Amino acid sequence: MFEVSALTPGPLLFQSWTPVIVSIDGQRLRVDYGASHKSFDTTGCAAHAIDPPFLVEIAFSNKKKLLLDMGSRSLRTQLIERLTATATSTASTDTADSVHDQLLSVAAAITDRAAVAKKSDLRPCNVSVADVHAHLCGLKDVYDHVAGLPSPLALYDWLLDTEAAYVDRHRDLHGSARPDVYAHTVYQQDPLSYALGTTSSARRPDVNSYIGVCSYCKTEYDRALLPVIYVTDGAWPCPTCHETITADVYFKNRFDTMAFDEPLRRVLAPCPTRRCPGRFTRPEMQRLHLFDKPAICAACKRSALYETYQIATLVREHPSIRYQSVRNADGTYISLMPTQREMPVDGLWSTYLHELHASLHARRHGHAKPRLQMFEVSTYMVELERAVTMIRAHDNGAFPIDLVRAMHRDLRFVAKIGPMTHYWSNPTVVAAAIRRYEQFMHLSKTHKHLVPTLDIALLWRVHMTQHVAYCAYSRAITKKVLSPQWNSYDDAAYVKTCVAWDQG
């Protein structure tokens, strides 16, 4: 049985076109209008295409006529061929299309409608079919390689090697699309973190293309602040988190430093406890890295977690905390207090901060001299919390995000695309995906947190690898740089997206 969606004129002149389901079974054509339906005998019928595009007029032998809008050239052709065959023969004409053919038909319908649509306010994204093909080739290489790995531990080794190779050359790839470098592609899927990690205060930004990102909360701030921060070397509170933004505030690329260009396999292998010679085995690294589980050091018997290495970064970057001290009638001056250097036994931030607060309480109320004044404790806590917020906002390693973890998550998408790259490479499918992506971005202008379908997600990925062009495109439509929130999409968000799509 042949079945397809179509539109037919409403029963009254002032009514718009009504969606229907058209089905052909033998020499019977049935049109379903929701709860009601009509049936027609197709013996001796005649069907022909008329203007405007995609309309079919069917004349039955009983003199009745039916007008249908098939929505695309390919569906109109299929319907006419079926009706022509059933008009003269009782033999079944059922040749069920494969799922592949049905999907291609849907894609063709999208491109057909786009070609004859009235002038649209959709802004073109300028992503080409060739761009998508290159991206798919890169994903297919990753899919084939991962499919041949013998174990999860071998996969972890490959992720570490891939990240390490990228750390060595990432500065040469900034801004470009390199679908053959998987770590680079994944890094670009977080455009705000990518902008933060590839911009240094040593290079004065172009106000027209620069993406200002707060290092504390990773949100974009208005480009009107750029002259204050980068031209006059001033400071400004972040509109979102209210922390102070300065040109060199992000510690991993301050003054073009290369001190953090260290692969994660070297960062996470040694025990984070000071002066401990212990090293973790690869399975132990995998446990604390990918699964966020504790690993027990064989040397010091302390528990280490992924966040323990962030505490170690705090101690290394802030060996002491500057705070305002009150000593005499002349006012205040800057004092330094050494940062607590011992790692907590359980490796947790909460334990470390609790021990630090207990130490401050002892300095405030204990027998140690000189005692800290309340004002000193307050100013110290402000500076400490600022330092802790900065460190905790960024993953371990060379970049604002942990690329090993990011690639591990991204492999879910690769697993969906990899087996079907021949379908996704079809020019008709790509053209339809481009059209739907542009519609999706247009809807994002007035709707937040929309959920992309797989074709839209693919185009979104490709576009984000063209970092400067994508940021300009997103800003032109939504007034900000949109970042996908892959982990926050749920059923409610999907329903919201469907409603917005129908209304749009």
N, C-alpha and C positions, 0 to 999 in steps of 0.2 A: 504494500500500500504506500502510495506517495502522500506525504503530508507536509504542509508548509504554512507559515504565518503570512498574512496579507492584510490589506485594508480594503474596505468596500464602502460606498456612500451610505450615509444614514438613511433610514426610511423616510424622513422628512427633508424638504429642500434646505431648511436652515441648519440641519444637523451636519456636523463635520464627519470626516471619514472614521469608520469604526473598525477596530482590530478584530479579525476573524481567523479561524483555522480552516484551511481548505485541504480536503483529503480526497483522493481518487482511489477507488477500490473496484477493479473491473471496469464496468461501464456506468458506475454511479459516482457522481461528484457530490460531496457533502460540504456545506458551509456551516460552521458552528459559530453562533453569536452568543457566547457565554452559555446560558442555560437553555437557549433555544437553538434550532438548526433548520436548515432547508436542504433538500436533496434534489438532484437533477439527473435525468437520464442523458448520458453523453453520446448515445447512438445518433449519428448523423449531425453532431454539433460542429460548429466552426469557430475557431479561436484565432484572433489576429491582434497584433500589437498596434496601439494607437498612441498619439501624443496626448498629454505630455509623457515623458519617459517613464517606462516601467508599467504602463497601463496595458491591461489585456481586456478585450471585449469578447465575451463568449455568447454566441447565438445558438440556442438549442432548437431541436426539431419542432418543439411545441410553440415556437415563436417567442419564447421568453429569452431575456438577455440578462447577463451578469457582467458587471464591471468590477475589476479587481486591480488594485495597485500592489504589485509584487515587491516593490522596494529595491530591486536590482535587475540588471539586464540578464544576468545568468539565471535567476529564478524565473523570470518571465519566459525565457527560452525553454527552460525545463518544463514549465506548465504547458506551453503551446505544443511541445513535442509529445507529451503524455496524452493531451486531449486529442490531437490529430491521430494518434495510434488507436485510442479507444473508440473513436468515432466510427471506425469501419471494421473493428475486430472485437470479438468477445474474448479472445485470448488474453491472458494476463500480461500486462506490460510492466509488472513489478520487477525492477532491477535495483534493489536496495543499494543506496550509496554507502560507501564506507564512511567511517567517522572522519577520516582524513578528507574525503571529498566534501562532506558536510561542513567541516570547518573552513575549507577553502571557499565554499559557497557563501558562508557568512562573511568572510573577509572581503570577497568580491562585492557583496552587497554594501558593505561599509564604504568601500572606495567608489562604487558607482554613485551612491547617494552624495558623497562629498563632491564628486565631479559636477553634479548638476545643482548643488545647493545654491541658494541665493547668497549674496555677498555676506561673508561671515566675519564676525569680530574676533575669531580665533587667531591668535598670533602664531605664525609658523615657527617651529622650533629649529628648523634647518638641520635636523639630523637626517643623514642620507642612508639609503639602503646599504651602501658600501660600509658606512660606519657600523651598522648593525652586524653585517657579515663578519667584519674584522673582530668585533666583540665576541660573536658566537664561536669563531675559530679559537679564540683564547680560552673560552669556557669549555669547549670540546676537548682541548688539549689537557686541561685540568681534570675534567671528568674521566678521560681515558687513563690518565696517570693514576689518579686516586683509586679507580676501579681495579688496578693491578697491584695495589699494596696488600701485603699479606695479613696485616693486623692493625688494630687501633694504635698500638705503640709505633708501628712503622709510619702510620699517618701523622702522628705527633712529631716524629723525627723529621718528616718531610715539611711539615709546617714550620718547625724551627729553622730548618735549612733555608726555606723560602724567605722567611723573615730576615735571617742573617744576611742573605745575598742582597736583599733590598736595602738594608741598613748601610751597606757598603757603597751603594750607588744612588740612593734616593735623591740626593741634592742635584744630580744631573738630569732628573726626570720631572722636576717640579713644573706643574702647569700643563704638561702634555698628556695626551691620551696614549697609553701604551698597553693595548689589550694583551700583548704577549708577556707582560709582567703582572702576574696575578696579584701580588701583594700591593702593587701600585693601584690597580683597579679597585681593590677592596678598600684601600685607604681613601680613595676619592668618593666612595659611597657615603661618607660622612663629610659633606662639604664644609661645614663650619669647623670641625676639628682639622680637616685638611688645610683650610685657610689659616687657622691658628698655627699649625705646625710648620707651614712653609713660608711664613712671613716673619721677618726679623726687623727689629727697630734700627738695625744698621743700614737698612735700605728704606729710604723715604717713600711712602706709598703714593700711588696715583689715586687721587680722591675719586676718580670716576670708576675705577675697577676694584679698589681695595675693599676687602671684607673685614670690617672691624668686629672682632670676637672677644668677649670678656674671658679672660683666662681663669676666672673663678667659677663662673656658672655656665660657660660655653654658649652664651646667647649672643646674637648679633646686636650691635649697638649702632646708632645712627651715624652715618658718614659725616654729618655736620660736626661731630666731635673730633674728626681727624686733624684739622688744623690746630686745635687746642693741644692734642696729645703729641702729635708728631712734628708740627712746625715750630711751636713755641716750647716744646718739651714740658708741657704742663701736665696736670692731673685732673681727672674728672670721675665722680662716682658713677658706677654702672647703673643705668636706669632700672635694671632688674634686681640685682643682688646688693647694690649700693656699696660694693667694695671699690676701692680706688683703682682706676685704670691709669697706667703710665706706659710709656713707650717700651720699656724693657722689663715689664712685670712678669712675663712668662719665662720661667726659669730654664726651660729646656732649649730655648734658642736665643737666650739673652746675649746680645752683642755678637750674634753669629757663632756662638759657642758650638763646638763639636764634642763636648765632654760627654753628652748623652748618647752619642752614636755607638751604642753598645748593644749587640744582639741579645735577645732574651735568654738564649741558652747559656750565656755567660752571666747574665744578671741573676737568674733563678737557681743556678747550680750550687753556689756556695751558701752555707747557712747564714742567715742574716744577723745572727748574734755576734756582737763585737768580739774579736780575737778568737772566735771558734774556727778551727781548721776543717770542720766537717763539710762534706759535700753530699748532695742528694743524688741518688741514682735517677736514671731517666724515668722509670715508672713512678718514683716519688714526685719528680717534677711534674709529670703529667697529672698526678692526683691533685696537687695543690694548684696547678695552673689552669687546667681545663675544667676540673670538677669542683674547685674551690673547697677542697678537703684538706685537713691538717696533715702535715708530714712531720715525723719525729726525727730529729737529728741524732744520728748514732753517736756523735762525739759529745755533745752537751746535753742531750736528752730533753731539749726544749722543743715545744711545738711551734712549727712555722706554718703560716698561712700566706696566701697571696698578699693580703694587706700588711703583713709583717714587713715585707720589702718596701712598702710605702712608708712605714714608720722609719725604716733605716734611711730612706731618702730624706725624710724630715730632719733626722739627726745629722746627716751629712751636709745638707744644704743650709741648715740653721744650727750650727754648733752652739750658738748663743742667741738669745732673744733680746732685742733692744726695747727698753721701756722708759717711761718718764719717771724720774725719781725726785722726791721732795726732801731736801736736806736742811735748808736754812731760809732766812728771810729774803734771800736774793731770788727765790723762786725754784724752778725745776731745772734739771739737767738730765742728759741721757745716761742711763746705766745699762749694763749688760748682765744677763743671768745665763749661766750655762744651761743648755737644753739637757733634759734627762736622757742619758745615753744608753741605759740598759733596756734591752728588749723585754717585753712582758713574757711571763712564762708560757701563757697560752697564745701569744702572738696576736692578740686582738687590739684594735684601736681603743675600744672602750676601756680595757684594762690599763693600757698605757696612759690614757688621759685621767683615769681615776687615780692612778699612782701619782701622776704629776700634780693633780689637785690636792692630794693628801700632803705632798711635799710642800706645796705653797701654804697650806693651812698650818703646817708645822713652823714654817718661816714666819708666819703672821702671828701665831699664838704661842709658839713654843719658847724654848730657852735660848735659841740661836740669836746671836747678836751680829750686826744690828737687825732688829726686827723689821719686817716689811710693813709699811703703812698701807691702809686700805686703798689709797689713791694709787700706790705703786702696784698693788695686786691687780687693780682694775685695768690699768694701762698695760700691764704685762699680759693679762688675759686677752685683751683686744688684739695685741700683736701676735700672740700665740695662735688664737683662733683664726686669724687671717692666714698665717703660715700653714696651719693644718688644712684649712679649706682649700688652699691652692694645691697642696700635695695630693689630697684625696680626690680632687677633681680630675686627676690625670692618672691613667694606668701606668704600670711599670714599663720600662723600655724607652726607646728613642723617640716615641711619638705620643701625641695626646691620647691615642687609643692603643690598646694592645692588639697588634696586627695578627698575632697567632690566634687569639680568641676570636677576632673579627673574621679571619679566614675560616676558622672552624665553623662559625655560625653561617657564613656565606655558602658553605658547601651544600647546605640544604637547597638553596636556590639552584646551584649547579646541578644537583641531582634531579631537579625537575626539568631543567632545560636540556641537559646533556644527551639524554636518549632520543630527543626529538629535534635535534638541530637542523635536520633536513626539512622539517616542517617550518620551523621558525625562520629559516633562510629564504623561504619562498617570497619573491618580491611582492606578491599580492598581500600576503600575510603581514609583511613588514610595513607596507603602505597603509594598511588598515590599522596596525598598531600605532603608527605615527599619528594618524588622525585621532584615534581614541586617546592617546597621550595628550595631545593638544587640547582636547575637550576636557580631560581630567584636570589639567593645569588651570584651564579657564574656570572650572567649577571650584577649584581650590581658592579662587579669588574671594569667594563669599562663604565657603564652607571649610571648616577646620577638620583635620585628621581624617581625611577620606582614605579609604582602603583601595589600593590599586589591584586590579586583576593581573594575571601573569603576563599578558602581553604589554600592559601599561608599565608594569614593574621592569620588564626588559628594556623598554625604551627609556625609562627613567634612569636606569643604570647607565646605559650608553651615553645619555646626555650629561650625566654628572661627571663622566670621564673627560668631558670638554669643560673643564672647571670654570674658566673665565666666561665662556659663552653661556653656560648653564646659569651661573649666578646672575648675569645680566638679564637673561630670559625670565628667571624666577622673580627677580626684583621688578621687572617691567610689568608683570602680571599681578603678583601678590604683594608687592612692596617689601618683600623680604626674601631671604634665601631659604627655600623649603628643604628640610631634611627628612627623609623617610623615617618613620618610627616603627620599624619592622616588629619590634617586640611588644608593642602596645595595641596592635590591631586585634579586635575581638568581634564576636557576633553582632554586638550592638553597633559597633562602628561600621560593619559591613552593611547592616540594614540601613543605617543613616546614609551611607554612600549610594545604595540602590535608590532610595527616595530622592536624593539630590540629583542623581542621574536622570531619573524619570521626569523630574520637574525642570531640569536644565534643558 
